[in-house]
């Protein structure tokens, strides 16, 4: 119990540090209207089956949710009998928990459950008054923007991606115009289709050739074209929350993007949701709704020095290595339950 309390304290300290940094970047203003919000309890469960033949050292990494200006996390609890520690991925600062079972625990199998309560705020940026500016970064831009102008393994910035970006932003002189034309192209060309094979890897070249896929494919193409046009753009991943349900299971992840607009900051975009909801096409160019929970940034992730396998394409599901090699067979279950406003008010008294 003492070890669990120490770990939870450390994990919450990491989240508090992220919140403090974000508050400095996004100071609150009393004259701004309160955005829509959604508060919910979230459960992330992992089962490692019994493995009588496994020999050696198993490492298991699980992502932890982000805390920022648009997502508040509280009551984070991690349940497992397995020894664990908190960590932070070095390139993007994603937080995780690392579990290292004993040989006996690996042989018998074990469970890990992460519980937390999140309040998700709508992230919406008004672009009506955004002054048009050329594609450039000024001295006040965040210092990590350069990384968001570089390629990822499956998101090259040359060849067909560069050609498409050039073609569909021809004549544009501002970041906003370029970004909007790239968004329009992705929506006009891609269709949300998870049939067959190839989708879901976030391969930008495959996406632009096949012209279909899921959220990963939509945003890989969009991010690639943005970066090839000199616009910093970043990948974010978490889970969707059904807007028609107040509780239930969540079958899989959802991802989205942001691009950087000089003088405005990070602008939210969700091309795949716009594709599924054409009536909200304009909304999702500059907004992320409350029906999501955010976990990690970035692609090609190396979690810690202990990770021996290839960098992760993205990090939302648990990742394990046995003796330095990727270990499969993990079983997962994700669920949520909305917390009514009355219950939130009562808890805060």
N, C-alpha and C positions, 0 to 999 in steps of 0.2 A: 504493500500500500504506500509506504514511504517513497519507494522508487517511482511509483506512478504519479504521486503528487509532485515530486521534483520535476519529472518530465513534463507534466502539464504546465507547471509554472514556467519552465523554459520555453515551451512552445508558445504560450501566451505572451511571453516577453518578446519573442521574435515578431509575433503579429502586432504587438503594441508599437514596436520600433517602426514597422512598415506604416502603421497608422499615423505616427508622429511625423514621419518624413512626408507622407502624402498631405497631411494638414498644412505643412509649410508650403507645399507646391500649390495646393488648392485651398486657400484660406476661405472660411465661411463668411457669408455676408448676410446680415439680418434683413436686407431689403429684397432678397431673392425669394421667390415663392418656394414652398416646400414641395419637392418632387414626389411623384407616386412612389410607393414602397411596398415591399412584400416581406413578411417575416415568417420564417419556417424553421422547423427542426429537420436536420439532414443526417442520414445514416449511411456510412460507407463501410461495407463488410467484406472481408477477405477470408477465405478458407483455404488452408494449405492441406491437401489430403495426406493421409498416412502413406509413408513410402518406406516399405521394409528394405528396399534395396539401395536407398540413398546413402552414400558415404561421403563424408567430408563437410565442407563449410557452406551453409546457405546464407545468403544475404537477401533481405526483402525490403524494398523501398516503397513507401506509399506517399502520395502527394498530400499536402495540407492546403486548405483554402486560403486565398489571399484576403488581406484586409486593406482597404483603401478608401478613397473618398466616397465610393459608391457601393461598398459592401462592408458591413460591420459583422464581426464574428465574436460570439461569446459562448461560455459554457462548453469549451472544447474539452472533450474527454477521449482518452484512448484506452480501450480495454483489451488486454492480452497478458498472458502469463509469461510471454517471451521477453527476454531482455531487449531493450531498445534505447535509442538515443535520437535527439533532434539534430537536424542538419539544414544547411542552406546550399543550394546549387550555385556555383560561383558566377556564371555568366549573367543570368537574369535575376538571381536572388530568390528563386522559388524555394519554399520551405518544404521539408519532408520529414518523415520518421523512418529510421532504419532499424530493422529488427534482425537479430542474429540468434536463431534458435540453437539449443544444444542438440547433440546427436539424438538424444532420447526424444526431444520434442519434435525433431524432424521425422523420426521414425513413427511416432504416434500421430502426427498431424496436429495442427493448431489453428486457432481463429484469431483475427484481429478485427476490432470494430472501432470506428471513429464516429463519435457523435458531436454535433455542434448545433448552435442556433445562429442563423444568419438573418440579417436584414439587408435586403437588396434594394437600392435606390435606382430609379431611372437615371441613366446617363444620357442626357440630351444636350446638344450644343446648338445654339442659335447661330446660323450663318448669314442671317439677313443683313447684319451690320458689319460682317467681316470685310475688311478692306482688301481688295484684290492685291496680291503681292506676287512678285516673281518667285520661281522655285529657287529658294536659297535659305540658308540657315544663318540666323543672326547670332550675336554673341550671347544672348540670353537663352538660347536653346539648351535643353538638357544635355549633359555631357555624353550620354550613351546613344545619342541619335545616330552616330556613324554606324553602329552595328545594324541598325534597321535600314541601312542603305546597301547592305552586303547580301550576297546570295546565301541560300541554304542548300543542303545537299540535293533536295528535290525541287528547289526553286531557283533555277539559274536565271541570270539577268542578261544573257546574251542569246543569240540565235532567234528562234521564233518568238520568244517572250519579248525580247527587245524590239523586234520588228513590229509586233502587234502594238506595243506601247507607243512606238513612234507613229504608226499609222493612225491610231485612234486619238492621239493628242495633237495631231498636226495643226498648227496655227494657234494653239493655246499658249498663253504667255503667263498664266498664273497657276499656282498650285491647286487652287480650288477648282478651276476649270478642267485641269488635267485629271484630277481625282474623280470628278463627276463623270467625265467621259469614259474613264476606265470602268467605273461602277456600272454605267449604262451598257457598256460593251459586254461585261460579264453577265449581266441580267438578260441581255438580248440573245446571247450565244449559248449559255449554259442552261441545262435543265436538271432539276433535282431528281436523280434516278440512281437507285442503289441495286439495280439488277446486274447479273453477270459478275465479272471479275474486274479488278483494276481500280475500282473506286475506293476512297477512304484512306489512301496513302498520302494524299496531299502532293501528288506529283504534278507540278504546274504544266509541264509539257504534255503529259497524258491528258490532263483536263482540257487544254485548249484543242487537242486533237480529237478527243472523244466527245467533247462538248456536253459532258454530263458528270454526275458524281454527287457526293454529299457535301456537307459544309466544309470539310477539310479541302476538298478539291476546288470548290468555289473560291475560298479565301487564299489558297496557294496561288491561283492564277491572278487574283486581284492584287495580292501583295507583291508578286513578281513584277507585274506591270507597273505598279506604283513605284517600286524601288528602281526599276529600269528607267523611269521617268524622273528620277532624282527626288522622289517623295519618300521620306521615312515612313515605314509601315511595319506594324508588329502583329504577331499571331497570339491569340488568347484562347484558352480552352477550359471548359468546365462541364456542367451538365444542364440540360434544359428542364424547366418546370412547366408542366402542362397548365395552360391558363384556364382550362375547363374542369380541372380537378383540384381538390383541396388536400389530397393525400394520395399516396400510391407508390408503385415501383417506377424506377426510371431505367429504361432498357439500355441506354448508351449515352455517349458524350455529345456535346455540342461545342462548336468553336466559332469564333468571330474575329474581327480585326479592328485596328485603329490606324489612322494616318496622322501625321504631324503637319499642322498648318501654322506657319509662322505668324505670331501675333495672337493666335487663338489657343494653341496647344493641341493635345490629342483629340481627334475627332472620331467618334465611334461609327462603325459600319457593320452591317450584317447582311451580306448579299444573299446568303442561302435562305434566310427567313423572308427576305423581300421576294425571292423567287417563289416561295411557297404561299406568300400572302401579297399578291400584286397590289391590293388596295393600300398596302403600307409601304410601297416602294419608296416614296419620298421620305417617309418617317425613318426608315432604316439607313438612310444616308445622313447620318449625324445623330443617331440614337441607338442605344441598347435598352430594351425594356427590362422590366423587373423579373421576367420569367426565366431566370438563369442563376447559376451559382458559379463563380469564377475560381479556378484553382491555379493554373500555371501559365506563364509566358513561354513563347519561343519554341524553336525546333532544334534538332541535333544536340540534345542535352546530355552532358556528362555529369552525373549526379554527385560523385565524390571520388576521391582517389581509389576507393575500394572497388569501384565499378570497372570491370575488365572487358566487358563486351563493347560492341559498337555504341556510339552515342544514340540516344533514343530519338526516334522520329518526332514524337511529342510525348508528354508525360501527364496522363490522366488516369490510366489504369495502373495497378501495382506492377512492379518489375522485380524479378528475382534472378539471382545467379547462384548456381551450385558449382563450386570449385572454379569460379571464374567464367562459367559458360551460362548462357541464358537458360532459365528453368521455366518450363511450361507446366500447365496443369492447375494453375491457380483458379479458384472459383470466386466470383464476385457477386455482390448484390447491393443495389443502391436504392434508397427510398427517401421520401420526404413527407412532411406533414405541416400544413399551414398552421400558424398560431394566430388566432383571432386577435383583433385590436384590443378587445376587452381584456383578454388574458395578458397581453403585453402591458397594459396600463396597470393591472392589478399586481403584476410581478415587480413593477418599478416603484411601487409605494413603499 
